[in-house]
Amino acid sequence: MDTSMLLAITMACLSTAISVLFLIKCRDSGRYYHFAAIGWAFFAIHAILRAGGVPVALREILTYLFALFVSLYLILNVLEFDPESARLLWMYMLIPTSHIFYRLLSYAGVRLVPRIGGIAGDSGIMLLITAYVTYVTFRRAILSFPLIPMAIALLFYKVIQGTPIGFALMSFGTIVFAISTIRVMGLRLFKGSGLKKPSTGDMKGLFLIEQSRLEKLLDEYREYPLLLITRKRDEYPQQWTVFYLTSVDTSGSINPTALERLRHLVVRYLTEARTAGSQGIVVIDGVDYLRLYNEDKVLLKFLADLRDHAIVNNGIVFLALPEGTLNPKELAVLERISDHVYR
């Protein structure tokens, strides 16, 4: 058995193992893992065909399917985490432009390496775009970095396939990608699995509190894994999940105009808490800041939507309301859609 065949068989086994791992995660929690499982199944088949001596032209198709399903897995998670990232999806339209670029260079008299590009090259470009979109959204290099060596291996597929370099790039990217994505995508916003419900009685829905009562409320739930949306950067209990309202793109930040992303985070937290047999408690401190960036009707509809999700998931959303934030008419509407007002 030559080195090329040994590497192909090893990659087939590795890809199959990764595919099974994603299937197990899919069975446990969903989260689009089945797309990743399908992607690595295609790459396992590709490796088997390479060991069997199937022509490159056919095997390249499987590399494209691999890149497509792995990208689907990540992009669906990206859109769920931050729907506004959809603005970056136009970049996938750039994939075919590589053929135009190579053709223009050829007509210009530039001598090109004939074994670069093709379907595998498109697959590599797709993974590079996915790596960029993933990094911009999650700001976690560990999620996007493993895609780069895999993309390089596909870009130079016809040159380094069956070589130790190609195998090293793909195996390293595969292992790191699988471990990092399963770990990060599996992170929970509700950090209190197994905890009993707090002593809130039958409370659920949207509750308005005066800003002056906020500190007392936070002290009351200091030991509980609540979700805090705030403008104030401070030292908070480790069991809390905290996001900061700011227009500056930093770790853990939420842009005040990104109400859809904020809604997604709150709903996901409430759902996780209910699934864990507990009760989600959300505290929003910064409605005055949100009002600066959003129309009044849009903000009121957003809060009404959060209230409905809190009811469905048996959770509580506390909204700290500074005096004078809303005019009397807006305040009256907000009080009508809320379940209780603490003055």
N, C-alpha and C positions, 0 to 999 in steps of 0.2 A: 504494500500500500504506500503510494507516494505521499509527499507532504500535503499537496493540494487536496487530495481526497480526504486525508485525515482531518485537515482543518474544516472541510465542508461538513463532515460527519459531526465534528465537535460543535460547529455553529448550529447545525440542525438540532442537536440535543439541547443546546443552550436556549435557542429560540423557542423550542417546544416547552421547556421548563418555564420560561418567562410567560408564555401564553397561558399555561395552566395556572400559574400564579395569579395572573390578572382575572382569569375565569373564577377562581376561588374568591377573590376580592369582589367581583361582580355579584356573585351569589350572596355574599354577606351584606353588601351595602350599595350595590349599583354603581352610581357615580361614573357612568360611561366606560367602565373598565372593559366591557365587552368589545368596544372598538379597538382598544389596545391589544386585547387577546387575539382578535381577528388579524390585526396587523402582523403580530409576531408569528401567527400560524402561517401566513403567506410567506414570511421570510424563512420559516423552517422548511416549507415546501421548496422554496428557491434553493436552499442549501442542499436539499436532497437531490434535486434535479441537477445541480452542479456536480455532485458526487457521481451522478449517473451519466454524466457527459452530455446532457441536453444542451443544444446550441444557445449561445448568449442571447440571440434575438428573442427567444421565448422567455428566458429567465429574467430579462430586463422588465418584462411586464409585471412580474411578481414584485420586483423592487418598487415599482410605482404604487402598486396596491398596498405594499407595506408602508410606504411614506404617507399615503393617503389616509389610511385608517389610524395610524399613530397621530397624524395631524388632527384628524377629527376628534380623537380622544382629548387632546389638549385644548383645541379651540372650543369645544363644547363646554369644557370646564372654565375656560376664559370668559365666555359669554355669560355663563351662569354667575360667575364672580363679579364681572363688570360688563353689563350689556353695552356700555358705551364703547367698548373695545371693538365693536363691529365696524367702527370707522376705519380700522386697520386692515380689514379683510380684502380691500382693493389690491393689496400687495400681491395676492396670489395671481392676479392678472399679469404679473411680470414674468411668470414662469416661461411662457412661450417666447418672450422677447429674446431669450438667450440664443434661439435658433436664428433670429434676424441678425443679431450681433455677430454670430459666427459667419453667417452668409456674407455680410457686408465686409468683414475682414478678409474673407476668401477672395471676393471680387476686387478688393484693394491690393491683392497680391501678397498678403501676409501668409506665411507658411504655418498652418495650424497642425497640431497633433491630431491625426485622424481618429485616434481611439478615445477622444474625450467628447463628452456630451451624450446625446441620445436620450432615451427614456430614463435611464439610470441617472443621467445628469439632471434631468428635470426633477427627479425624485430628490436629489441632493439639494437643489434650489428650494424645493418645497419645504424640506426640513429646516433649512436656514431661515426661511421666512417665519415658520412656526416657532423657531427658537426666539426670534426677535419679538414676535407678538406676545409670546409667553412671558418673556422677561419684562417687557414694558408693562404688562398687566400685573403680574405677581411680584415683580422686583425681587425675585429669588433666582440667583444664578444657578443654583443646584438643579432647577427645573429645566433651564434652557441649555446650559453648558453641555450636558451629555449628547444633545442632538448634533452638536458641531462635528465631533469625530465621525459620527455615522453619516452626516452629510458629506464630509470630505471623502469618505470611503465610496460613496455613491457617485460623487462628481468625477472621481478617477477610477470608476468601477472597472472599465475595460483594461486598465493598466495594472491595478493592484489586486484584482480578484484572485483568490487562491494563494495569495502571498501572506507571509507572517505579518506584514504591515497592515494589510487590509483586514486580516483576522483580528489583530490587536485593536484597531480603531473600532470595529463593529462590536467586539465583545466588551470592551471597556465602556463604550457608550450604552450598550444594551443593559449591562448590569447596573451601572450607576443610575441610568434613567429609570429602570424598574423600581429600584429601592427608593429613590428620591421622590418620584411621583406618587407612589403608593403611600409613602409616609406623609407627604405634604397634602395631597388631595384627601387623605383620610383624617386630617386635623378637624377637630370639632370646635364649634363656637361655644357650645354649652359644655363647660368643663366640670360638670357635677354628676356624671353617670353614677347611678346607684344611690344618690342622695334622696332623702325624703322631701316631700313638698314643704315649702316654708309655711309658717303659720299665718296665712293670709285669708283663711276662711273661704268664702265663696267668691272672693274678689277675682274678677277677670275683665279685660277690656282696656279702655283708655281712661287714665286718671290724670287730672290736671292738679298741679301743686304750685304754690307760690315759690318763687326763687329762694326766699328766705328759709324755706323748709327743706331745701335740697340737702344740705349737709347732714341734717338729722336723719333724713331718709337713707342716705348712703351709709351712715353709721349703723343704722338698723339692719342693713343687709350686707354688712362688711364681710361676714363669713360665708355669704352665699354667692354662687357663681353667676352673677348678673351680667348683662350686656350694657355697657355704658357708652353713649355717644356724646362727646363733649368737645368743647374748645380748649379746655384747660389741661395742659400737660403737667402731670404730677406723678408721684409714686402711688400706684394703686395696688390693692391686694392681688396676689398672683393668680387667684382663682377667677378673677374678673376677666372678661373680654372687653377690651377698650379700643374704640376707633375715634380718631380726631377729625373734627370738621375744619378743613382748611383748604384754601385754593393752591397751596404749595404741595407739590407731589413728593411726599415722604412716606416712610414706612408706616403702615397703619392709618393712613389718611383717607378721608372721603371728601371729594370736592362737593361744596354746597349745592352745586347744580345737578349732581348725580343722585337725584332722588330715587331713581329706579334701582341703582346699586344699593343704596341705603335700605330701601324696602326689601330687597333680596336678602341682605344680611340679617335684618330683624326677623323676617319670616323663617329663614333657615335656622336661626337660633331658637325661636319659639317651637319650631317643629322638632328639633333635636331634643329640647327639654321635655316635650310631651312624649316623644318616643322613649326617652329614658325613664319615664314614669314619674317625672317631676313637673315643676312649673317654671316657665321662663319669666324672668323679670327684666324688663328693659327700662333704662333711664335715659331720656333724651334731654340734654342740657345744651341749648344753643339754638332754640327756635327763632330767636331774634336775628341770629346770623343767617339762618336758612331763609328768613323773610327778605333779607337784603338781596338775595340772588334768585328768588322765585316769586312768581305772581301769587297774590293772595289766594285765588281760587285753586290754583295748582297745589299750593301748600295744604290747604284745607282738605282737598280731595285725598292727598297723600296721607294725612293724619287719619282721615276716615277709613282709608284702606287698611292702615296699621291696626286700627281699632277692630275691624272685622276679623283680621287674621289672629289677633290676640284672643278674641272670643272663640273662634274655631279651635285654637290650640290651647285653650284654657290658660292663657298667659296674661301678663299685666304689662302695660306700657305706661310708665310715668312720664309726663311731659312737664318739665320745669318752665314756668311762664313768668318772665320778668314783668314787673308792672309797667304798663304803657306800651308793651310790644304790639298789641293789636288795638284797633279802634273798637268802639263799643259794638258796632254791627258785627265785625269779624269775631269778636270775643263771644257774642251771643250765639253765633253759629257754632263755634268750637265747643261751647258748653253744652249745646244741644246734642252734638254727636259724641260727646264723651260720656262716660258712665258715672263719674263722680268728680266733684271739685273740692279740693282741700284748700281752705283759706286760712 
